Amino acid sequence: MERVAVRIWVPDRPGVLGAVATRIGGIRGNVVGLEVLEREGGVAVDELMVELPEPGMVDEMCVQIRLIDGAGVEEVRPVGPDEEERGLKVMSAALAILETANSAAALSALMGYAGELFELEWATLVDLQSGTHLQSVGEVPTVPWLSAFAEGARADGAEGCTDRSGVLAEDLEAAGSTLYVGREVPFRRRERREVEMLARVTDRVWAALEPGPAVHPRW
């Protein structure tokens, strides 16, 4: 048996998810979980947890889903048999950040958990005053590029994310830094909110562990 997470987009109307489940069931697959990531403009982006009876059936499953009018597959990734539901993983990450021993550890925990939860290709914390990287993972864009992205995101008013982008920016006001994260797959509304909440938790922990003058937000 193979267990995978399948991110799909479908028309946001009654019966479509049932049709998806029927198509997957037709190849002896079983939908064992569902998370709604975004509903906007008549389109829903959902993530299904699917158990397939045999390895190597992902392509066949994707073909079946795409046979439904207006449906598409954005991403498929393998999932471990004991992997927790996404909401629990986000709560566990927030709790772990709350339990860090010092402000530096809180920032490091945010970087680590964000990378794991959202399968990031890169992440960086940039100091707001000096414009330097405080911590970085992966091949991070230059600070001028990041600053330009932030300006565009503010203009879009899209919760720190330009439309359909795989890049996010979240300010940590107390810590005087901005978290930038990136990946190839676009961030959806629920994921943007999750990154925002983890950043806010981290900033509160930072302020409690290392109080100091607040930095005025840029967002």
C-alpha positions in Angstrom: 0.0 0.0 0.0 1.2 3.6 -0.8 -0.1 6.6 1.1 0.1 10.0 -0.6 -1.1 13.6 -0.2 -2.7 14.9 -3.3 -3.3 18.6 -3.8 -6.0 19.3 -6.3 -8.1 22.2 -7.6 -11.7 21.6 -8.5 -14.8 23.7 -9.4 -16.4 24.8 -6.0 -19.8 23.2 -6.5 -21.7 20.3 -4.9 -20.8 16.8 -6.0 -17.3 17.4 -7.4 -15.4 16.0 -4.4 -17.7 13.0 -4.6 -16.8 12.5 -8.2 -13.1 12.7 -7.3 -13.5 10.1 -4.6 -15.4 7.9 -7.0 -12.6 8.1 -9.6 -10.0 7.2 -7.0 -12.2 4.4 -5.7 -12.4 3.1 -9.2 -8.7 2.2 -9.1 -9.2 0.8 -5.6 -7.8 3.8 -3.9 -9.3 5.2 -0.7 -9.6 8.8 0.4 -8.9 8.8 4.1 -8.5 12.6 4.8 -9.4 16.0 3.3 -8.2 19.5 4.0 -9.7 22.6 2.4 -6.8 24.9 1.6 -8.6 27.7 -0.3 -12.0 28.6 -1.8 -11.9 31.5 -4.1 -13.5 32.6 -7.4 -15.5 29.4 -7.8 -12.5 27.2 -7.4 -11.5 25.1 -4.3 -8.0 23.9 -3.6 -8.1 20.8 -1.5 -5.5 18.3 -0.2 -6.6 14.7 -0.1 -4.9 11.9 1.9 -5.1 8.9 -0.3 -4.2 5.2 0.2 -3.4 3.4 -3.0 -3.4 -0.4 -3.0 -0.1 -0.8 -4.8 3.0 1.4 -5.3 3.4 3.1 -8.7 -0.3 4.0 -9.1 0.1 7.8 -8.6 0.1 8.6 -12.4 -3.0 6.5 -12.9 -4.7 8.3 -10.0 -3.8 11.7 -11.5 -5.2 10.7 -14.9 -8.5 9.8 -13.2 -8.8 13.1 -11.4 -8.0 15.1 -14.5 -10.9 13.3 -16.3 -13.3 15.4 -14.2 -14.2 18.6 -15.9 -12.3 21.6 -14.4 -10.2 19.4 -12.1 -6.4 19.4 -11.9 -3.6 18.1 -9.8 -1.1 20.6 -8.3 1.2 18.3 -6.3 1.5 14.8 -5.0 3.9 13.8 -2.2 4.4 10.6 -0.2 3.1 10.5 3.3 4.3 8.3 6.1 1.9 5.8 7.6 2.0 7.4 11.1 2.1 11.1 10.0 -0.2 13.3 12.0 -3.0 15.4 10.6 -1.8 18.8 9.4 -3.6 20.8 12.0 -2.0 18.8 14.8 1.4 19.3 13.3 1.0 23.1 13.2 -0.2 23.1 16.8 2.8 20.9 17.9 5.1 23.3 16.1 3.6 26.3 17.9 3.9 24.5 21.3 7.5 23.7 20.6 8.3 27.3 19.8 6.5 28.4 23.1 8.7 26.0 25.0 12.1 27.3 23.7 14.6 28.4 26.2 15.7 31.7 24.7 14.9 34.1 22.0 17.5 32.8 19.5 16.2 29.3 19.9 12.6 30.6 19.2 13.8 32.0 15.9 15.7 28.9 15.0 12.6 26.8 15.9 10.4 28.9 13.6 12.8 28.4 10.7 13.0 24.6 11.3 9.3 24.0 11.7 8.4 26.2 8.8 10.8 24.3 6.6 9.3 20.9 7.7 5.6 21.8 7.6 5.6 23.7 4.3 8.3 21.8 2.5 10.3 24.9 1.8 13.1 25.2 -0.7 14.6 28.2 1.2 14.0 30.4 4.2 15.6 33.4 5.7 15.2 35.9 8.6 16.3 39.4 7.5 17.1 42.2 10.0 14.8 45.1 9.3 17.3 47.8 10.2 20.5 46.5 8.6 18.9 44.5 5.8 21.2 41.5 6.6 20.4 37.8 6.8 20.2 36.6 10.4 19.5 33.0 9.6 19.2 31.3 6.2 18.5 27.8 4.8 18.8 26.9 1.1 19.5 29.2 -1.8 18.1 32.5 -0.6 17.4 35.4 -3.0 19.2 38.6 -2.5 18.0 41.2 0.1 17.1 43.7 -2.7 14.9 41.0 -4.4 13.3 40.2 -1.1 12.6 43.9 -0.4 11.1 44.3 -3.8 8.9 41.3 -3.2 7.7 42.7 0.1 6.8 45.9 -1.5 4.7 44.1 -4.2 3.0 42.0 -1.5 2.1 45.0 0.5 0.6 46.6 -2.6 -1.4 43.5 -3.4 -2.6 43.3 0.2 -2.5 39.5 0.0 -1.4 38.6 3.5 2.3 38.9 2.7 2.0 36.9 -0.5 1.6 38.0 -4.1 -1.2 36.2 -5.8 -0.5 32.5 -6.5 3.1 32.9 -5.3 5.4 30.4 -3.7 7.0 33.1 -1.6 5.8 34.6 1.7 6.9 37.4 3.9 5.9 37.8 7.6 7.2 40.6 9.9 8.3 39.8 13.4 7.8 43.2 14.9 9.3 42.7 18.4 12.3 40.8 17.0 12.9 43.5 14.4 13.1 41.0 11.5 11.1 39.6 8.6 10.7 35.9 7.8 10.8 35.1 4.1 10.1 31.6 2.8 9.9 30.1 -0.6 9.0 27.0 -2.6 7.9 26.1 -6.1 4.3 25.2 -5.1 2.0 28.3 -4.4 1.0 29.0 -0.9 -2.8 28.7 -0.4 -4.9 30.7 2.0 -4.8 28.3 4.9 -1.1 27.9 4.6 -0.5 31.6 4.5 -2.5 31.9 7.8 -0.5 29.1 9.3 2.8 30.8 8.5 1.4 34.1 9.9 0.3 32.5 13.1 3.6 30.7 13.7 5.5 33.9 13.1 3.2 35.8 15.5 3.7 33.1 18.2 7.5 33.3 17.7 7.5 37.1 18.0 5.5 37.0 21.2 8.0 34.4 22.6 10.9 36.5 21.5 9.4 39.6 23.2 8.9 37.7 26.4 12.4 36.2 26.5 14.3 39.3 25.3 12.2 42.4 26.0 13.4 45.6 24.3 12.1 48.5 22.3 9.6 47.6 19.6 10.4 48.0 16.0 7.6 49.7 14.0 6.0 47.2 11.5 6.5 47.6 7.8 3.3 45.8 6.8 
